[in-house]
Amino acid sequence: MAFGPDPHPWLQPIGRRVGVTVFCALWLAFEVWSQAGSMWFWLAAAALAWAIWDFFLSGNYREAD
């Protein structure tokens, strides 16, 4: 059961979801290196947490049977 809006069709391929998640992780790593604890650090951390939850854990992007 998906919560929230329907998954976007552009994000259906696993490679795109992995790419967005890796981008968020790299952004967070940069923020840790430059200024941990800043507003941008927390924004990057929230974006990464959301990407992991929505793309991989919530079941919104299950493959067709």
Residue pairs with C-beta under 8 A, 6 or more apart in sequence:
1 59
2 58
2 59
2 60
3 58
4 60
7 60
7 61
10 16
11 17
11 20
11 55
11 61
12 61
14 61
17 51
17 55
17 56
17 61
20 51
20 55
21 48
21 51
21 52
21 55
21 56
24 44
24 47
24 48
24 51
25 48
27 44
27 47
27 48
28 41
28 44
28 45
28 47
28 48
30 44
31 38
31 40
31 41
31 44
31 45
32 41
35 41
54 60
55 61
